[in-house]
Amino acid sequence: MIPENDANKLAHALMSILRLLDLLWAIVAALLIHALRYRHLELPSWSVPVIPGFALLAIHGFSAAGVYLFSPSQSPWTSIRLLTRSWLQSALLLAAVLLLASIDEVGLRFWLIGWVLAGLAGFIVLRLLLHPLVRRFYRQGGFVTRVVVVGAGQTGRWAIRRLNRVSRKLVQVVGIYDDRHDPDRSSIRHIEMPPLTISGDIDALMQFVRENRIDVVVVTFPYEAQERIHQLVMKLRVLPVRIHICSGPISYELDKSEVVDLGGIPMLQIVDRPLEKGGWLVKAVEDILVASLALVLTAPLLLLIAVAIKLESPGPVLFVQARGGFNGRTFRMYKFRSMRHDPQARLLQAGPGDARVTRVGRILRRYSLDELPQFLNVLKGDMSVVGPRPHALEHDQEFSAIIGQYVARLRVKPGLTGWAQINGFRGLTDTREKLLKRLEYDLYYIDHWSLWLDLWIILRTIFASAAAQNAY
């Protein structure tokens, strides 16, 4: 729980500036290499949309990879490692697009390789130049949020303990005040934190804020003390500070909350519904277009796979299984059969060297080709192209017993691929740690969904399938 203040806004501003500089450099590097190669800046018509479009996609890839997550104490090489991987993946995508579009002009390979190398070099140099400045500003306390806590009750003590765990270069609790201050009981040394004393009542707080730079006043009164909260806020709102109301440990459940109007009554919205503000319509159109195109393009491959499965082993071509879907609904999911047909077999996740997997099935699972029939599930409306992967019903029950919130993944439709899968959490989930990480990535996707993120995941999936190590 780090209150947002001018220092935090500065950090966000720095990341926005860095994102803009990266975008500009990606475009300038393309033009620079073109000028060096062709001795002029007369761009071919196809490159006019490609250069800025690729630059925008690459910057979005940086964001999705966590390149712009601000941490002044972090080594610049962490960010450089993330952006290098993301930039090279974007470059492979651009090369594939140019190849599919049959664009093969003289010197194109030199220009593309030069653009990739020059762009990467510029990104690295920019970060190496900025990092010492940011670190110096950080050591001098430039990112510090100075906090005053009002209320010395149980919630106030909890808030102080939590804030004191944060680096003092980021958050400093500089005073504790209480509207029921009694000088005879000012010491609160019995709290498990460095000795602090109640500095005074609300009048003393007002004077302190006027004489010192304070960023945030955190009010920790219990919710039932509405009259006390109202009177305090009325007094404090004349001060040039942010006023936060801390609700105690439940604050972790309110990290996405916002005040909304319902029937003219301001209310605290704790959890938002996924894909609001037209997102559901955008995703529905995306699903129909991508699934239709994928089935048309892969039709010959689908037929070839079906024949190979039939020739190798007896049994149906498709494996159909009940899976947990959106909002707890059950649907029948299609896959190419990759194991020997045994209707009486016990349900077990496939593992390394699994004897049940056929030779054709091993190839299909290696390259995720067994999932292609699920585009039919997408057209039926049971699944999306991108979303949390669905499990068998027995596994959903088993995983939910281990992690109570696991079912929260299905607040959106399940998908053929997802944010967890492209980040390495694909295949066997045999430990609690793997389940937690998959849940973490799935919930991140739900909270941060965008069309660009979906497209990025689809493209990453295409290039990552061949290198997947967790498919058995």
Secondary structure, 3 states (H helix, E strand, C coil): CCCCCHHHHHHHHHHHHHHHHHHHHHHHHHHHHHHHHHCCCCCCCCHHHHHHHHHHHHHHHHHHHCCCCCCCCCCHHHHHHHHHHHHHHHHHHHHHHHHHCCCCCCCHHHHHHHHHHHHHHHHHHHHHHHHHHHHHHHHCCCCCEEEEEECCCHHHHHHHHHHHCCCCCCEEEEEEECCCCCHHHCECCCCCCCCCEEEECHHHHHHHHHHCCCCEEEECCCCCCHHHHHHHHHHHCCCCCEEEECCHHHHHHHCCCEEEEECCEEEEECCCCCCCCCHHHHHHHHHHHHHHHHHHHHHHHHHHHHHHHHHHCCCCCEEEEEEECHHHCEEEEEEECCECCCCCCCCCCCCCCCCCECHHHHHHHHCCHHHCCHHHHHHHCCCEEECCCCCEHHHHHHHHHHCHHHHHHHHCCCEEECHHHHCCCCCCCCCHHHHHHHHHHHHHHHHCCCHHHHHHHHHHHHHHHHHCCCCC
